[in-house]
């Protein structure tokens, strides 16, 4: 077992305590411990499925093929996932006033399940379905998902999960709230994001460009690594447990 980077953990905890309330920015890496595979890299979703199936034009043209993949990826696999200790610690930090706001690239809804309320789900979430014809929204219930191609109870139109497909824009409220939080932040804690997906990756960069501090938790090198004041090469839950213990000792 590798020794814990105690000095870096202590520094991260001290910076968080000094800068609180902070902005948290999360990517796929925080949900891996909940059994959700990342989209990119080894074992990623795009190694097994064609990304074009989540292109909005392809979805409209070939809903059967798209919905077959969507059901397998999101509602048979992701749908079984539950928050892990990393999600729970961040929700507890929000309640304690350490976290001002959380921006997540993830569509799994695990932050919300864990109790985070001040949240931008930047790419939407899989918990609702939206009609592409009349824009009605419905909870993603077993009944609605039962047909091979789910349709709208209100108008009969095609239903899609309420997350951002390729070719769609970021929802205005999610984008505006994320960048408003970045403008307030003195520190951004980045957990499990490679920094390769834009415009989401611009959120931590906005904090840095305004003179703020970046702390990164990720087992590997990312696009944020060169900009971060502290880099913790650890899993999300392990690192956050250690930081939380240090913060608790200091109170």
C-alpha positions, -999 to 999 in steps of 0.1 A, spaced: 0 0 0 13 34 -9 19 59 20 -6 87 21 7 121 9 3 136 44 19 169 37 -3 175 6 -34 165 25 -26 189 53 -20 217 28 -52 210 10 -72 210 42 -56 242 53 -64 259 20 -100 247 21 -105 260 56 -90 294 48 -110 298 15 -143 283 26 -169 284 13 -155 268 -18 -165 257 -53 -165 219 -60 -161 207 -96 -166 170 -102 -163 146 -132 -167 109 -139 -139 100 -115 -160 107 -84 -186 82 -95 -163 53 -105 -165 40 -69 -203 38 -73 -198 14 -101 -203 39 -130 -177 35 -157 -161 67 -172 -170 76 -207 -134 79 -219 -102 59 -213 -97 23 -203 -130 5 -196 -149 36 -208 -184 36 -223 -172 49 -256 -150 18 -260 -182 -3 -261 -207 20 -278 -207 44 -307 -209 80 -294 -230 90 -324 -259 72 -308 -260 101 -284 -259 127 -311 -293 146 -311 -296 143 -349 -289 106 -349 -313 102 -320 -341 119 -339 -334 99 -370 -328 65 -354 -345 65 -320 -347 27 -318 -309 23 -321 -303 52 -297 -328 41 -271 -314 5 -271 -280 19 -262 -294 45 -238 -313 19 -218 -283 -4 -215 -259 23 -205 -280 45 -183 -310 27 -170 -296 -8 -166 -262 1 -153 -261 37 -140 -296 33 -125 -284 9 -99 -257 32 -86 -258 49 -52 -237 77 -37 -203 68 -23 -185 84 6 -170 111 -17 -205 123 -26 -216 121 10 -187 141 24 -192 169 -1 -229 171 8 -219 172 45 -194 200 37 -222 220 20 -243 216 52 -214 227 73 -208 258 52 -175 247 37 -189 243 2 -207 272 -15 -217 254 -47 -210 222 -66 -207 219 -104 -208 184 -118 -203 171 -153 -220 139 -143 -256 130 -152 -260 102 -127 -278 123 -100 -256 110 -72 -247 144 -58 -284 152 -54 -291 117 -39 -263 123 -14 -280 156 -2 -262 183 -22 -287 211 -29 -266 240 -42 -258 223 -75 -254 228 -112 -258 195 -131 -239 211 -161 -248 183 -186 -283 176 -172 -294 144 -155 -309 111 -163 -336 112 -137 -361 129 -160 -373 124 -196 -382 154 -218 -404 153 -249 -386 166 -280 -419 177 -294 -437 196 -266 -409 199 -240 -430 182 -212 -409 166 -185 -416 134 -166 -397 113 -140 -379 84 -156 -402 58 -143 -403 21 -151 -436 26 -169 -423 53 -192 -391 34 -199 -410 1 -206 -417 7 -244 -388 0 -267 -389 37 -277 -405 58 -249 -431 83 -260 -447 114 -244 -479 108 -224 -490 143 -232 -486 144 -270 -471 111 -282 -438 127 -292 -404 111 -287 -390 112 -252 -353 116 -245 -333 116 -212 -330 152 -199 -292 154 -203 -272 171 -230 -267 151 -262 -239 159 -287 -252 187 -308 -272 203 -280 -263 234 -259 -257 236 -222 -290 245 -204 -289 282 -196 -296 279 -158 -269 252 -153 -243 273 -172 -252 306 -156 -252 293 -120 -219 275 -125 -201 305 -138 -217 327 -112 -203 304 -85 -169 305 -102 -169 342 -100 -175 341 -62 -150 314 -55 -115 318 -41 -108 281 -43 -120 253 -66 -117 217 -55 -116 195 -87 -125 159 -81 -122 132 -108 -123 154 -139 -99 151 -168 -105 187 -179 -110 176 -216 -147 184 -220 -157 220 -227 -173 244 -219 -175 226 -185 -138 226 -180 -138 264 -183 -154 266 -148 -123 258 -128 -102 279 -153 -124 309 -145 -116 305 -108 -79 303 -116 -79 333 -140 -96 354 -113 -67 346 -90 -82 317 -72 -66 284 -61 -71 249 -76 -68 217 -57 -70 185 -77 -80 150 -66 -74 124 -93 -53 93 -96 -38 104 -129 -25 134 -147 -52 158 -161 -55 190 -180 -58 208 -147 -27 193 -131 -2 219 -142 -25 247 -128 -33 231 -95 -15 243 -63 -21 209 -47 -24 176 -66 -36 145 -47 -30 113 -67 -57 94 -48 -92 81 -53 -120 106 -44 -133 89 -13 -99 82 2 -87 118 -3 -119 134 10 -120 112 40 -85 122 49 -91 159 43 -123 157 63 -106 141 92 -79 169 92 -107 196 91 -126 179 119 -94 179 141 -90 215 135 -125 225 147 
